[in-house]
Amino acid sequence: DWYSDLLCEEIPLYNEHLSWLTFEGEVEICNQQHTRKFLSGVNSFEWTIVNQKPAWILRANMPIVNNKPNVIVYDENDKKIPDHKFEIWIRKHNSFEEWQKFSGAYSLPLGCIDIKIVKDGLIAYDLFYNIGNLQVKCSNKAIDKAEIEIKNIESFEFKLDESLILKIQEHNNKFSLKVNTEYTKIPTGIKGSLGQRNKKKLFFEMASPFEGIAIINSDGKIIAEEEKLTLANLYGLRILSTSNSDTILRIKNRLKTEVVITKEIKESSQPVISFIEEITRLYYLADAMDYSNKVRLELIEGSMSKTYEITGFSHTLNVEEQFENNFSLHLSEIELDLYAIPLNCKSENIELIPLVRNELSYSIPTTEITNQFIIISTVENGNQLMPRFVNMDEHFVGLCKEERIDQ
């Protein structure tokens, strides 16, 4: 002790007080479990344990091998050293087993393995993780869910970590993953661990098994392709896509297909409203009052594609009983505030006239100003009526629609 006290210098490192001892030649350090010998004034070497991690692992806390490690050793000039000029010894991590010289015939144990590399009297230590023949199979992959099955699990315990945006159910080494899309993003990776009971574990991040494209609303609900979208209800909608998958958005008018706008989706979550200028421009290529006028959004990711259609308005007016002053929304039970704008009258009589709502229909309050009106609505939760000309006088003879528009 007096010898150490004489030669050792105390230094602080990361809030710890350590002893610093300068030596020449050879020094041997011992504790209750291990003995390490260090040499000075010799040629050093570097080494690499080739990582054999499977495709389903993005990153891990140590190199991964499949039953047989591949170790490459380099000299001080970074030149590869032939295999016969160094030796590899292995044993289970933190065990009291004897070191075993590794050869191709040696059966490598599973789990965390200590490795000792010996060259010209120099010894280097490292570790790696042997996963053996463990396999992970993904199935039923979608934008918001996936099934994972673990095969050849041997003595391992396999765990995946839940998060705010990911719920996991496990049964007999099968995992059901469900994404909570209200957070408007898909996990880019899933953290987990692999290990044997009471042994050092491999901590890893699994590559995201979720693949696909979708549009979701502000509540995280995935919008079906056949669901009606309008220019007024695009706010809050987001495009979800797989990260780094070169997702493409094609926008075109269903009636005027000659013009196509192509956009690259660069983010895994991108607002639909960010393309409102392109969508609106293509919508007005055709007659805005034509019910069949729609803008088509086509999402393409690899071999997958989804198509959505956007109309200018969510509702149309049923005028079959217009001579009886009876109007209704076509195929809808949603209540909208409707207004009539008088036509064929003096300018001072033009004003918004609220329609009266009955149980299933609307009517225009009695007026002697005119019998011709344009019916419009407010915008409520993305719902809006397509403006519609109505005539309550069956004997009225006026201009046809085309002539009226021209004037």
DRENDO-670268 format. One record per residue: x negated, y negated, z negated of N, C-alpha, C in turn. Coordinates in steps of 0.05 Angstrom, whole numbers, padded with zeros to 5 digits, always signed. Layout:
<atoms>
XYZXYZXYZ/...
</atoms>
This chain:
<atoms>
-00016+00024+00000+00000+00000+00000-00017-00025+00000/-00039-00025-00016-00056-00049-00017-00068-00053+00011/-00074-00031+00025-00086-00034+00052-00066-00047+00071/-00040-00038+00070-00020-00050+00087-00016-00079+00080/-00015-00085+00054-00010-00112+00046-00033-00130+00055/-00056-00119+00058-00079-00135+00066-00078-00142+00096/-00069-00123+00113-00071-00126+00142-00044-00135+00154/-00022-00129+00141+00004-00135+00154+00011-00165+00151/+00023-00175+00172+00034-00202+00171+00064-00201+00174/+00079-00216+00158+00108-00216+00159+00117-00237+00179/+00135-00228+00198+00146-00246+00218+00176-00244+00218/+00190-00266+00223+00220-00265+00226+00228-00259+00255/+00248-00242+00258+00257-00235+00285+00287-00229+00283/+00304-00245+00296+00333-00242+00295+00343-00240+00266/+00333-00258+00249+00342-00260+00221+00333-00236+00205/+00314-00220+00215+00303-00198+00200+00273-00204+00195/+00263-00195+00172+00234-00198+00166+00220-00172+00171/+00201-00173+00190+00187-00150+00199+00157-00152+00193/+00144-00129+00192+00115-00129+00187+00101-00126+00214/+00081-00143+00217+00065-00143+00242+00037-00134+00235/+00028-00112+00248+00002-00101+00243-00013-00098+00270/-00035-00112+00272-00052-00110+00296-00072-00087+00292/-00075-00070+00313-00093-00047+00310-00108-00043+00336/-00130-00029+00334-00146-00020+00357-00149+00010+00355/-00151+00022+00379-00155+00051+00379-00129+00066+00376/-00125+00079+00354-00102+00096+00350-00089+00091+00323/-00062+00091+00323-00047+00088+00298-00024+00108+00298/-00018+00119+00274+00003+00139+00271+00023+00129+00250/+00049+00129+00258+00070+00119+00240+00088+00142+00233/+00094+00145+00208+00110+00168+00199+00133+00158+00181/+00155+00172+00183+00176+00170+00163+00186+00198+00157/+00208+00201+00144+00217+00228+00135+00224+00246+00158/+00231+00235+00181+00241+00251+00203+00221+00252+00227/+00207+00231+00232+00191+00230+00257+00163+00219+00251/+00146+00227+00270+00119+00217+00270+00113+00207+00298/+00104+00182+00300+00098+00170+00326+00068+00161+00326/+00054+00168+00348+00026+00160+00351+00025+00139+00374/+00010+00118+00369+00006+00097+00389-00024+00093+00394/-00030+00088+00420-00057+00084+00428-00060+00057+00441/-00083+00045+00438-00089+00019+00451-00112+00023+00471/-00113+00003+00489-00135+00004+00508-00133+00026+00529/-00109+00035+00535-00105+00056+00555-00087+00046+00577/-00087+00061+00600-00069+00054+00622-00040+00062+00616/-00022+00043+00618+00006+00048+00613+00020+00060+00637/+00045+00069+00633+00061+00078+00655+00090+00071+00650/+00105+00070+00671+00134+00064+00670+00149+00089+00681/+00174+00090+00674+00190+00113+00683+00219+00104+00688/+00233+00120+00704+00261+00116+00710+00276+00142+00708/+00297+00143+00693+00315+00166+00693+00337+00160+00713/+00337+00174+00735+00356+00168+00757+00385+00172+00747/+00400+00151+00749+00428+00152+00739+00445+00167+00759/+00458+00188+00750+00475+00205+00767+00504+00200+00760/+00511+00176+00751+00538+00171+00742+00557+00175+00765/+00580+00187+00760+00600+00192+00781+00614+00166+00790/+00628+00167+00812+00640+00144+00824+00661+00131+00805/+00673+00147+00787+00694+00136+00770+00684+00119+00747/+00657+00119+00743+00645+00102+00722+00632+00078+00735/+00640+00054+00726+00628+00029+00735+00601+00025+00721/+00601+00028+00695+00576+00023+00680+00578+00039+00653/+00555+00044+00641+00554+00059+00616+00531+00049+00599/+00530+00057+00574+00510+00047+00556+00484+00063+00557/+00482+00084+00574+00457+00098+00578+00458+00113+00605/+00435+00122+00615+00436+00137+00640+00452+00163+00638/+00465+00171+00659+00482+00195+00660+00470+00215+00679/+00470+00241+00671+00460+00262+00689+00480+00284+00690/+00478+00300+00711+00495+00324+00714+00478+00349+00712/+00474+00358+00688+00460+00383+00682+00430+00383+00686/+00420+00366+00704+00391+00366+00709+00381+00337+00713/+00363+00327+00695+00354+00300+00698+00333+00298+00721/+00332+00275+00733+00312+00268+00753+00296+00244+00743/+00271+00250+00734+00254+00229+00722+00232+00222+00741/+00229+00196+00746+00208+00186+00764+00189+00170+00747/+00163+00176+00748+00142+00162+00732+00124+00146+00751/+00117+00121+00742+00100+00104+00758+00075+00096+00741/+00053+00092+00756+00029+00083+00742+00029+00053+00738/+00007+00042+00728+00006+00013+00723+00007-00004+00748/+00004+00009+00771+00006-00006+00797+00033+00000+00811/+00052+00010+00795+00079+00016+00805+00079+00037+00828/+00059+00054+00828+00059+00076+00847+00070+00102+00834/+00085+00117+00849+00097+00141+00838+00076+00162+00831/+00078+00173+00808+00059+00194+00799+00070+00221+00806/+00054+00239+00817+00064+00267+00824+00075+00281+00799/+00094+00298+00803+00107+00311+00780+00088+00328+00764/+00068+00339+00776+00050+00357+00761+00031+00342+00743/+00030+00316+00744+00012+00300+00727+00026+00290+00702/+00050+00298+00697+00063+00290+00672+00082+00313+00663/+00090+00313+00638+00108+00333+00628+00133+00321+00616/+00155+00335+00617+00180+00326+00606+00189+00345+00584/+00194+00335+00560+00204+00351+00538+00231+00339+00529/+00250+00357+00521+00276+00347+00514+00286+00362+00489/+00306+00349+00476+00320+00362+00454+00346+00346+00448/+00364+00357+00434+00389+00343+00427+00382+00318+00411/+00397+00297+00416+00391+00271+00403+00393+00273+00373/+00372+00262+00360+00371+00260+00330+00374+00287+00317/+00364+00308+00329+00365+00335+00317+00338+00342+00306/+00337+00364+00291+00312+00373+00280+00302+00397+00296/+00313+00400+00320+00305+00422+00337+00276+00417+00348/+00263+00438+00356+00237+00435+00368+00240+00424+00396/+00221+00408+00405+00221+00398+00432+00217+00422+00451/+00233+00422+00473+00232+00442+00494+00221+00430+00519/+00201+00443+00530+00190+00434+00556+00210+00439+00578/+00217+00418+00593+00238+00421+00613+00227+00432+00639/+00242+00451+00649+00236+00462+00676+00263+00467+00690/+00262+00473+00715+00287+00477+00730+00303+00500+00720/+00291+00519+00706+00305+00542+00695+00318+00537+00668/+00311+00514+00656+00321+00508+00629+00350+00499+00631/+00366+00510+00613+00395+00503+00612+00398+00479+00594/+00405+00456+00605+00406+00431+00591+00432+00430+00574/+00430+00424+00548+00454+00422+00532+00470+00397+00540/+00496+00398+00533+00513+00375+00538+00510+00353+00517/+00518+00329+00524+00517+00307+00505+00492+00290+00508/+00486+00275+00487+00463+00257+00487+00437+00273+00482/+00418+00268+00499+00393+00283+00499+00369+00263+00496/+00351+00270+00477+00326+00255+00474+00306+00267+00495/+00291+00249+00507+00271+00258+00526+00243+00247+00518/+00223+00263+00521+00195+00255+00516+00179+00259+00541/+00166+00238+00550+00149+00240+00574+00120+00238+00566/+00104+00258+00573+00076+00259+00565+00058+00257+00589/+00039+00238+00589+00020+00235+00611-00007+00226+00600/-00027+00242+00604-00055+00236+00596-00056+00228+00566/-00042+00242+00549-00043+00236+00521-00024+00215+00512/-00012+00200+00531+00008+00180+00524+00036+00192+00523/+00052+00182+00505+00079+00193+00501+00099+00170+00502/+00120+00174+00518+00142+00155+00519+00168+00169+00512/+00186+00154+00499+00212+00166+00491+00235+00151+00503/+00256+00165+00509+00280+00154+00520+00303+00173+00514/+00327+00166+00525+00350+00184+00522+00368+00181+00546/+00385+00201+00550+00405+00200+00571+00429+00217+00562/+00450+00217+00578+00474+00232+00570+00481+00252+00592/+00483+00277+00584+00490+00299+00603+00520+00305+00602/+00534+00298+00623+00563+00303+00623+00570+00330+00636/+00549+00345+00644+00554+00371+00656+00571+00370+00681/+00592+00386+00682+00609+00388+00706+00635+00373+00702/+00636+00354+00682+00660+00339+00677+00670+00324+00702/+00696+00326+00707+00708+00313+00730+00732+00297+00722/+00737+00275+00735+00761+00258+00730+00776+00256+00757/+00801+00265+00757+00817+00265+00781+00840+00244+00777/+00843+00226+00796+00864+00206+00796+00886+00213+00816/+00911+00210+00808+00933+00215+00826+00955+00195+00821/+00975+00196+00838+00998+00178+00836+00989+00149+00832/+00969+00140+00846+00958+00113+00843+00977+00093+00856/+00983+00072+00841+00999+00050+00851+00988+00024+00838/+01001+00002+00845+00992-00024+00835+00995-00026+00805/+01014-00012+00793+01019-00015+00764+01018+00011+00748/+01011+00033+00760+01010+00058+00745+00991+00078+00759/+00982+00098+00743+00965+00119+00754+00965+00142+00735/+00958+00165+00745+00955+00190+00729+00926+00199+00731/+00914+00206+00708+00887+00215+00707+00885+00241+00693/+00871+00260+00705+00868+00287+00693+00838+00292+00689/+00830+00302+00666+00802+00308+00659+00798+00338+00662/+00779+00346+00679+00773+00374+00683+00745+00381+00673/+00741+00406+00666+00715+00416+00656+00706+00400+00632/+00724+00395+00614+00718+00377+00592+00700+00390+00571/+00698+00416+00571+00680+00431+00552+00686+00422+00523/+00665+00414+00509+00668+00406+00481+00671+00376+00477/+00675+00361+00498+00676+00332+00496+00704+00323+00486/+00703+00300+00473+00727+00285+00467+00728+00260+00486/+00749+00258+00502+00751+00237+00522+00772+00217+00513/+00765+00192+00512+00784+00171+00502+00784+00148+00522/+00807+00136+00526+00810+00111+00541+00823+00091+00522/+00815+00066+00525+00824+00045+00507+00847+00029+00519/+00869+00027+00503+00891+00010+00511+00883-00020+00508/+00899-00037+00521+00895-00066+00519+00922-00080+00522/+00921-00106+00521+00946-00121+00524+00960-00115+00550/+00945-00111+00571+00957-00107+00597+00958-00078+00606/+00950-00059+00588+00949-00031+00595+00959-00014+00573/+00979+00003+00579+00989+00023+00560+00981+00051+00570/+00973+00068+00550+00963+00094+00558+00976+00116+00541/+00985+00137+00554+00996+00161+00540+00979+00185+00548/+00971+00202+00528+00954+00224+00533+00967+00250+00524/+00964+00271+00540+00974+00298+00532+00958+00319+00548/+00945+00336+00532+00929+00358+00544+00910+00348+00565/+00894+00327+00558+00873+00317+00575+00885+00305+00601/+00910+00297+00600+00922+00282+00622+00931+00255+00612/+00924+00234+00626+00930+00207+00617+00949+00194+00637/+00970+00181+00626+00989+00165+00642+00984+00136+00635/+00976+00121+00656+00969+00093+00652+00991+00075+00664/+00999+00055+00649+01020+00036+00658+01011+00008+00653/+01011-00008+00674+01002-00036+00672+01026-00054+00664/+01021-00071+00645+01040-00091+00637+01036-00116+00656/+01052-00117+00677+01047-00137+00698+01056-00165+00690/+01067-00169+00666+01075-00196+00659+01051-00214+00655/+01027-00202+00653+01002-00218+00650+00991-00224+00678/+01005-00217+00699+00999-00224+00727+00970-00217+00735/+00960-00194+00724+00935-00185+00734+00933-00155+00729/+00916-00142+00745+00911-00114+00743+00884-00109+00731/+00880-00090+00713+00854-00086+00701+00833-00079+00722/+00810-00093+00721+00788-00086+00739+00772-00062+00729/+00776-00055+00704+00762-00032+00693+00776-00024+00667/+00771+00001+00658+00783+00011+00634+00760+00021+00616/+00758+00011+00592+00737+00019+00574+00745+00046+00560/+00724+00062+00555+00729+00088+00543+00704+00099+00531/+00707+00123+00520+00683+00136+00508+00685+00166+00513/+00662+00179+00512+00660+00208+00516+00639+00218+00496/+00646+00239+00482+00627+00249+00463+00636+00275+00449/+00617+00286+00435+00622+00309+00418+00626+00300+00389/+00641+00315+00374+00648+00306+00347+00622+00301+00330/+00622+00277+00318+00600+00269+00300+00573+00267+00314/+00574+00263+00340+00549+00260+00356+00550+00233+00370/+00527+00223+00379+00525+00198+00393+00542+00199+00419/+00558+00179+00423+00577+00179+00445+00567+00162+00469/+00578+00169+00492+00574+00153+00516+00597+00134+00518/+00590+00108+00518+00611+00088+00522+00609+00078+00551/+00632+00077+00564+00632+00071+00593+00655+00052+00600/+00654+00042+00624+00677+00028+00636+00685+00042+00661/+00709+00052+00661+00720+00067+00684+00729+00048+00706/+00723+00055+00731+00733+00039+00753+00763+00040+00753/+00776+00017+00760+00805+00015+00759+00817+00035+00779/+00835+00052+00769+00849+00071+00787+00873+00058+00801/+00879+00033+00795+00903+00021+00806+00897+00010+00834/+00912+00018+00853+00909+00009+00880+00935+00000+00892/+00934-00020+00907+00959-00028+00920+00963-00058+00921/+00985-00066+00932+00992-00093+00936+01021-00097+00928/+01028-00120+00918+01055-00125+00910+01059-00155+00905/+01084-00163+00905+01091-00190+00896+01107-00186+00870/+01100-00201+00850+01114-00200+00824+01126-00227+00817/+01147-00227+00801+01159-00253+00792+01146-00262+00766/+01156-00284+00755+01144-00296+00731+01147-00278+00707/+01165-00259+00707+01169-00240+00685+01152-00215+00688/+01137-00213+00710+01120-00190+00715+01134-00168+00729/+01159-00172+00738+01174-00152+00752+01165-00150+00781/+01160-00126+00791+01151-00123+00819+01175-00127+00837/+01172-00144+00857+01193-00151+00876+01194-00129+00897/+01218-00118+00901+01222-00098+00922+01220-00111+00950/+01212-00096+00970+01209-00108+00996+01235-00117+01008/+01257-00104+01000+01283-00112+01011+01296-00134+00995/+01284-00143+00973+01296-00164+00957+01295-00191+00972/+01316-00207+00968+01318-00232+00983+01300-00253+00970/+01283-00266+00986+01267-00288+00977+01274-00313+00993/+01273-00336+00981+01280-00360+00995+01258-00381+00990/+01258-00402+01006+01239-00423+01002+01241-00436+00975/+01265-00435+00963+01270-00448+00937+01262-00431+00914/+01258-00405+00917+01251-00388+00894+01223-00376+00896/+01205-00389+00909+01178-00379+00911+01161-00386+00887/+01170-00406+00872+01155-00414+00848+01154-00391+00827/+01131-00386+00817+01128-00364+00797+01121-00337+00809/+01125-00334+00836+01118-00309+00849+01088-00308+00853/+01077-00284+00849+01048-00281+00853+01042-00256+00870/+01021-00257+00885+01012-00234+00901+00990-00219+00885/+00995-00194+00879+00975-00177+00866+00962-00160+00886/+00935-00157+00884+00921-00140+00903+00897-00127+00889/+00885-00107+00901+00862-00094+00890+00837-00112+00894/+00821-00115+00872+00798-00132+00874+00778-00122+00895/+00766-00140+00910+00745-00134+00930+00755-00114+00950/+00780-00117+00959+00791-00097+00979+00798-00110+01005/+00790-00135+01010+00795-00148+01036+00825-00148+01043/+00841-00157+01024+00870-00159+01029+00876-00182+01048/+00894-00176+01067+00901-00196+01087+00931-00202+01085/+00938-00228+01088+00966-00236+01089+00971-00248+01117/+00991-00236+01131+01000-00246+01157+01027-00259+01154/+01030-00283+01165+01055-00298+01163+01065-00304+01191/+01090-00298+01196+01102-00304+01222+01132-00307+01220/+01144-00321+01240+01173-00325+01241+01185-00301+01256/+01206-00290+01244+01218-00266+01256+01230-00272+01283/+01239-00296+01288+01251-00303+01314+01230-00315+01334/+01208-00325+01323+01187-00336+01340+01161-00322+01333/+01157-00298+01344+01135-00281+01336+01108-00288+01349/+01108-00308+01367+01084-00314+01381+01062-00326+01363/+01071-00341+01343+01052-00354+01325+01048-00338+01299/+01024-00330+01294+01017-00315+01269+00995-00329+01254/+00999-00334+01229+00979-00345+01211+00968-00323+01193/+00942-00319+01194+00929-00298+01178+00912-00311+01156/+00916-00301+01132+00901-00312+01109+00888-00288+01093/+00865-00293+01083+00851-00274+01066+00858-00278+01037/+00867-00257+01023+00873-00259+00994+00847-00254+00979/+00837-00275+00967+00810-00273+00954+00812-00266+00925/+00835-00272+00912+00838-00267+00883+00857-00243+00879/+00853-00229+00857+00870-00206+00851+00898-00215+00843/+00901-00240+00837+00928-00252+00831+00929-00280+00843/+00946-00284+00862+00947-00310+00876+00976-00319+00880/+00983-00344+00873+01010-00353+00876+01020-00353+00905/+01044-00344+00909+01056-00346+00936+01059-00375+00945/+01064-00392+00926+01069-00421+00932+01045-00434+00944/+01021-00421+00940+00997-00433+00952+00997-00432+00983/+01016-00416+00994+01019-00414+01023+01045-00427+01033/+01057-00444+01016+01082-00456+01023+01081-00473+01048/+01058-00487+01052+01056-00504+01076+01057-00487+01101/+01043-00464+01102+01044-00446+01125+01071-00434+01129/+01084-00425+01106+01110-00412+01108+01131-00432+01118/+01131-00457+01108+01150-00477+01116+01147-00484+01146/+01122-00487+01154+01116-00494+01182+01127-00473+01201/+01123-00447+01194+01133-00426+01211+01164-00423+01210/+01175-00430+01187+01204-00428+01184+01218-00447+01204/+01207-00471+01206+01220-00492+01223+01212-00489+01253/+01199-00468+01260+01196-00462+01288+01222-00455+01301/+01241-00444+01286+01267-00436+01295+01288-00453+01282/+01313-00449+01289+01336-00465+01279+01339-00460+01249/+01336-00481+01233+01338-00478+01204+01366-00470+01195/+01386-00475+01211+01414-00467+01204+01421-00440+01216/+01402-00426+01227+01407-00398+01237+01402-00379+01214/+01423-00364+01206+01421-00345+01183+01399-00324+01188/+01395-00317+01213+01375-00296+01219+01347-00307+01220/+01343-00333+01216+01317-00345+01216+01302-00338+01190/+01281-00323+01192+01266-00314+01168+01236-00315+01174/+01221-00320+01153+01192-00318+01155+01183-00291+01142/+01167-00277+01157+01158-00251+01148+01130-00252+01136/+01127-00242+01112+01101-00239+01099+01092-00210+01100/+01070-00205+01112+01060-00177+01113+01033-00176+01098/+01033-00160+01076+01009-00156+01061+00996-00130+01070/+00969-00132+01077+00955-00109+01087+00930-00104+01070/+00927-00080+01061+00903-00072+01045+00895-00044+01053/+00874-00042+01069+00867-00015+01080+00889-00004+01097/+00898+00020+01090+00919+00033+01105+00947+00027+01094/+00948+00011+01072+00973+00004+01060+00983-00023+01070/+01009-00026+01071+01021-00051+01079+01049-00054+01066/+01056-00079+01060+01083-00085+01050+01093-00110+01064/+01119-00110+01070+01131-00132+01084+01153-00145+01068/+01153-00171+01066+01174-00186+01052+01184-00208+01072/+01209-00215+01068+01221-00236+01086+01232-00259+01069/+01227-00283+01079+01235-00307+01065+01255-00322+01082/+01278-00328+01071+01298-00344+01085+01298-00373+01074/+01311-00390+01089+01313-00418+01079+01332-00421+01056/+01353-00404+01056+01374-00407+01036+01382-00379+01026/+01392-00378+01001+01399-00352+00989+01428-00345+00995/+01445-00364+01001+01474-00358+01004+01486-00372+01029/+01507-00360+01039+01522-00372+01061+01551-00374+01052/+01566-00392+01066+01593-00397+01058+01613-00382+01076/+01632-00369+01063+01653-00355+01078+01675-00375+01084/+01681-00380+01110+01701-00401+01118+01725-00388+01132/+01729-00363+01128+01752-00350+01142+01779-00362+01134/+01780-00374+01110+01805-00386+01101+01802-00417+01098/+01787-00429+01116+01782-00457+01114+01807-00474+01118/+01826-00465+01135+01850-00480+01139+01868-00481+01115/+01864-00461+01097+01879-00460+01072+01864-00473+01049/+01841-00487+01056+01824-00500+01036+01815-00479+01015/+01805-00457+01026+01795-00436+01008+01768-00426+01018/+01748-00429+01001+01720-00422+01009+01708-00404+00988/+01689-00387+00996+01675-00369+00977+01647-00365+00987/+01630-00357+00968+01602-00349+00975+01602-00321+00986/+01588-00318+01008+01588-00292+01021+01572-00271+01005/+01585-00249+00997+01573-00227+00983+01557-00236+00959/+01569-00252+00942+01554-00262+00918+01574-00268+00896/+01566-00262+00871+01582-00269+00848+01569-00291+00832/+01546-00302+00842+01532-00323+00828+01548-00349+00832/+01550-00365+00811+01563-00390+00811+01544-00412+00820/+01551-00428+00840+01536-00451+00849+01554-00475+00848/+01542-00498+00842+01556-00523+00844+01556-00532+00873/+01581-00533+00886+01583-00540+00914+01594-00568+00917/+01585-00582+00938+01594-00609+00944+01601-00611+00973/+01621-00628+00978+01630-00634+01006+01621-00662+01014/+01609-00664+01038+01602-00690+01049+01621-00696+01072/+01637-00717+01070+01657-00724+01091+01644-00730+01118/+01657-00722+01140+01648-00727+01167+01671-00742+01181/+01664-00754+01204+01684-00768+01221+01699-00789+01205/+01685-00804+01189+01697-00825+01173+01679-00849+01172/+01689-00871+01160+01673-00895+01157+01650-00889+01138/+01628-00903+01142+01604-00898+01126+01608-00904+01096/+01626-00923+01090+01631-00929+01062+01646-00907+01048/+01657-00888+01063+01672-00866+01051+01655-00841+01047/+01630-00843+01056+01612-00819+01054+01601-00817+01025/+01608-00796+01012+01599-00792+00984+01601-00762+00978/+01588-00754+00957+01589-00725+00949+01615-00720+00934/+01630-00701+00944+01655-00693+00931+01652-00665+00918/+01651-00663+00892+01648-00636+00879+01672-00618+00886/+01666-00593+00894+01687-00574+00899+01698-00563+00872/+01723-00556+00873+01735-00544+00849+01732-00514+00850/+01722-00502+00829+01718-00473+00828+01742-00459+00815/+01753-00440+00830+01774-00423+00819+01762-00397+00809/+01777-00376+00806+01766-00351+00796+01745-00339+00815/+01752-00337+00841+01734-00325+00860+01728-00343+00884/+01738-00367+00884+01734-00384+00907+01732-00413+00899/+01728-00430+00920+01725-00459+00916+01746-00473+00934/+01752-00498+00927+01770-00514+00944+01761-00543+00942/+01767-00559+00963+01759-00587+00965+01783-00603+00954/+01778-00622+00935+01800-00639+00926+01814-00653+00948/+01840-00656+00946+01856-00669+00967+01846-00697+00972/+01843-00704+00998+01834-00730+01006+01845-00736+01034/+01850-00762+01039+01861-00770+01065+01839-00782+01082/+01814-00781+01073+01792-00792+01088+01787-00777+01113/+01785-00751+01111+01779-00734+01134+01786-00705+01127/+01785-00688+01148+01789-00659+01144+01764-00643+01152/+01742-00658+01158+01718-00644+01166+01696-00652+01146/+01681-00631+01138+01660-00635+01117+01635-00618+01123/+01614-00626+01110+01590-00609+01108+01589-00600+01078/+01589-00574+01074+01587-00563+01046+01558-00557+01040/+01549-00567+01017+01521-00562+01008+01523-00553+00979/+01500-00546+00967+01499-00538+00939+01474-00549+00926/+01474-00548+00900+01449-00554+00885+01431-00530+00887/+01406-00533+00878+01387-00511+00876+01387-00501+00847/+01395-00477+00842+01397-00466+00815+01382-00439+00814/+01360-00439+00799+01344-00415+00795+01337-00402+00822/+01330-00420+00841+01321-00410+00867+01344-00404+00886/+01369-00408+00877+01392-00402+00894+01402-00428+00907/+01408-00427+00933+01417-00451+00947+01434-00442+00971/+01455-00457+00975+01474-00451+00997+01463-00463+01023/+01465-00448+01045+01459-00459+01071+01481-00479+01079/+01474-00504+01084+01495-00524+01091+01513-00513+01114/+01539-00518+01110+01558-00507+01129+01580-00527+01136/+01585-00530+01162+01607-00547+01172+01633-00533+01168/+01653-00547+01157+01680-00535+01154+01700-00555+01165/+01722-00543+01175+01744-00559+01186+01770-00549+01174/+01785-00566+01161+01810-00559+01149+01835-00565+01166/+01830-00576+01190+01852-00583+01208+01851-00564+01233/+01870-00545+01234+01868-00526+01256+01874-00539+01283/+01885-00564+01284+01891-00577+01309+01868-00596+01317/+01847-00597+01301+01825-00616+01307+01809-00605+01330/+01803-00623+01349+01786-00616+01372+01763-00635+01371/+01740-00625+01365+01716-00641+01364+01694-00630+01381/+01671-00641+01377+01648-00632+01392+01639-00604+01383/+01629-00589+01401+01617-00563+01392+01592-00568+01376/+01583-00548+01363+01560-00550+01345+01535-00561+01359/+01530-00550+01383+01506-00559+01398+01507-00588+01405/+01532-00597+01414+01535-00625+01421+01532-00643+01397/+01543-00634+01375+01541-00650+01350+01512-00653+01341/+01497-00632+01343+01469-00632+01335+01454-00651+01354/+01460-00649+01380+01446-00666+01399+01451-00696+01393/+01476-00703+01385+01482-00730+01379+01468-00739+01353/
</atoms>
